[in-house]
Amino acid sequence: MKTAALIVLVLVIALMVYIRLAPTDAARWHVPLGFDTDETLTDGARRIIPGDAETLAKLDEIARTTPRTKVLAGSVAGGHITYVTRSAGFGFPDYTTVQLVNGQIRILARLRFGKADFGVNAARVDDWLQALSQT
C-alpha cells in the first residue's frame, strides 16, 4: 500500500514538473487569427472589439500587469502579440493571442493541457476588456 501511494505521489510530482517546464513552441501558439464572431468555448474564448494601435497598446499594458502573464511572442508595433498566463497552483499555461486586423482587435484565449478551462480564459479576457473600457 505504501509503495502504491509513493508511486502515485512520484507520478503527480513528475506531471507537475512537466507542466511547469515543458517547452513552448511559439510558432504553434502565435498564429494569425481568422475568426469573426465572439464565442465562449469549453477550452477558451474568442472576442472581437473595435480598435486601433492605441487600443492595442492599452490592452497590452493591461495584459502585462496580469499576474503570472508574460509575452511569448510578438509586439504592439507588429500588431500581433501572444501571452502565456500560468495558473497559480499547478502552473498550467494558457495562451492568449491578440491581433489588430482592419480596425478590429481579435483575441483568442485557449488552454494547452486538458479539454476544459472552466471559464478561466473567458473570464481573464473579459476582465482585460472591462479594464480597457475604463481607460
C-alpha positions as CSV (number, residue, x, y, z in Angstrom):
1,M,0.0,0.0,0.0
2,K,2.8,2.4,0.9
3,T,4.6,1.6,-2.3
4,A,1.5,2.3,-4.4
5,A,1.0,5.7,-2.6
6,L,4.6,6.5,-3.2
7,I,4.4,5.7,-6.9
8,V,1.2,7.9,-7.3
9,L,3.0,10.7,-5.5
10,V,6.0,10.5,-7.7
11,L,3.8,10.5,-10.8
12,V,1.9,13.5,-9.6
13,I,5.1,15.4,-8.9
14,A,6.5,14.4,-12.3
15,L,3.4,15.7,-14.0
16,M,3.6,19.0,-12.2
17,V,7.3,19.4,-13.2
18,Y,6.4,18.6,-16.8
19,I,3.6,21.1,-16.9
20,R,5.8,23.8,-15.5
21,L,8.9,23.0,-17.6
22,A,7.5,21.8,-20.9
23,P,8.9,23.9,-23.7
24,T,6.6,26.2,-25.6
25,D,6.8,26.4,-29.3
26,A,5.9,30.0,-30.1
27,A,5.1,29.1,-33.7
28,R,2.3,26.8,-32.5
29,W,0.6,29.5,-30.4
30,H,1.5,32.8,-32.0
31,V,-0.7,32.4,-35.1
32,P,-2.9,34.7,-37.2
33,L,-6.5,34.9,-36.0
34,G,-9.2,34.3,-38.6
35,F,-12.5,34.2,-36.7
36,D,-15.2,36.8,-37.0
37,T,-17.6,36.2,-34.1
38,D,-17.4,36.3,-30.3
39,E,-17.6,32.9,-28.7
40,T,-17.0,31.3,-25.3
41,L,-15.5,27.8,-25.8
42,T,-15.1,24.9,-23.4
43,D,-11.3,25.4,-23.7
44,G,-11.1,29.2,-24.2
45,A,-12.7,32.3,-25.7
46,R,-12.8,34.4,-28.8
47,R,-13.5,38.1,-28.6
48,I,-13.6,40.9,-31.2
49,I,-13.7,44.6,-30.3
50,P,-13.2,47.7,-32.5
51,G,-9.8,49.2,-32.0
52,D,-6.6,50.7,-33.4
53,A,-2.9,50.7,-32.5
54,E,-3.6,52.9,-29.4
55,T,-6.2,50.5,-28.1
56,L,-3.9,47.6,-28.7
57,A,-1.1,49.3,-26.7
58,K,-3.5,49.9,-23.8
59,L,-4.7,46.3,-23.9
60,D,-1.0,45.2,-23.9
61,E,-0.4,47.2,-20.8
62,I,-3.3,45.6,-19.1
63,A,-2.2,42.1,-20.1
64,R,1.3,42.6,-18.9
65,T,0.0,43.6,-15.4
66,T,-1.9,40.4,-15.1
67,P,-0.3,38.1,-12.5
68,R,1.8,35.2,-14.0
69,T,1.5,36.6,-17.5
70,K,4.4,37.0,-19.9
71,V,4.8,37.9,-23.6
72,L,5.5,34.7,-25.6
73,A,5.9,36.4,-29.0
74,G,5.0,39.4,-31.0
75,S,4.8,43.1,-30.2
76,V,2.4,46.1,-30.2
77,A,4.4,47.5,-33.2
78,G,3.7,44.3,-35.1
79,G,0.0,44.4,-34.2
80,H,0.1,40.8,-33.0
81,I,1.1,39.6,-29.5
82,T,0.7,36.2,-27.7
83,Y,0.8,36.0,-24.0
84,V,1.2,33.0,-21.7
85,T,-0.6,33.1,-18.3
86,R,0.1,30.3,-15.8
87,S,-2.4,29.2,-13.2
88,A,-1.4,29.8,-9.5
89,G,-1.4,26.3,-8.3
90,F,-0.1,23.8,-10.8
91,G,1.2,26.4,-13.3
92,F,-1.0,25.3,-16.2
93,P,-0.2,27.5,-19.2
94,D,-3.0,29.3,-21.1
95,Y,-2.2,31.2,-24.3
96,T,-3.9,34.4,-25.4
97,T,-3.2,35.9,-28.8
98,V,-4.3,39.5,-29.6
99,Q,-4.2,40.8,-33.2
100,L,-5.1,44.1,-34.8
101,V,-6.8,43.5,-38.1
102,N,-8.7,46.1,-40.2
103,G,-9.9,48.3,-37.3
104,Q,-10.7,45.3,-35.1
105,I,-8.8,43.7,-32.2
106,R,-9.3,39.9,-32.2
107,I,-8.5,38.0,-29.0
108,L,-8.2,34.2,-28.8
109,A,-7.5,32.6,-25.4
110,R,-7.1,28.9,-25.0
111,L,-5.6,26.2,-22.8
112,R,-2.7,23.9,-23.5
113,F,-3.4,21.0,-21.3
114,G,-6.9,19.4,-20.8
115,K,-10.2,19.8,-22.5
116,A,-12.0,22.4,-20.4
117,D,-10.8,25.5,-18.6
118,F,-13.9,26.1,-16.5
119,G,-14.3,29.6,-17.9
120,V,-10.9,30.8,-16.8
121,N,-9.8,32.1,-20.2
122,A,-13.1,33.9,-21.0
123,A,-13.1,35.5,-17.5
124,R,-9.5,36.8,-17.9
125,V,-10.2,38.2,-21.4
126,D,-13.4,39.8,-20.2
127,D,-11.5,41.3,-17.2
128,W,-9.0,42.8,-19.7
129,L,-11.7,44.2,-21.8
130,Q,-13.5,45.6,-18.7
131,A,-10.3,47.3,-17.6
132,L,-9.8,48.6,-21.2
133,S,-13.2,50.2,-21.2
134,Q,-12.3,52.1,-18.0
135,T,-9.2,53.7,-19.6
